[in-house]
Amino acid sequence: MVGKLRYNREEKLKEIKVFVDGFCERHGYGPSTRQVATSSGLSNGMVIYYLKELEKRGEITKGRSYMSNASQSISTKTYDI
């Protein structure tokens, strides 16, 4: 059971990273927490948890604060705003 939960967690992290990458490419800035939540079907609190995990891994960086709904808050590590 633990392996399945970890798999789902890793899949959700990947899904969020792909969304952030695509959003940055299309718009030139990072999505808000609410936009990530809407795309992933998660609550804002869970999105913040996953974003913190991605940031800890060095896969994304935060701008002002992804705890707020600022539209230029999240970007991928390789995308320069």
Secondary structure by P-SEA (a helix, b strand, c coil): caaaaaaaaaaaaaaaaaaaaaaaaaccbbbcaaaaaaaacccaaaaaaaaaaaaaacccccccccccccccccccccccc
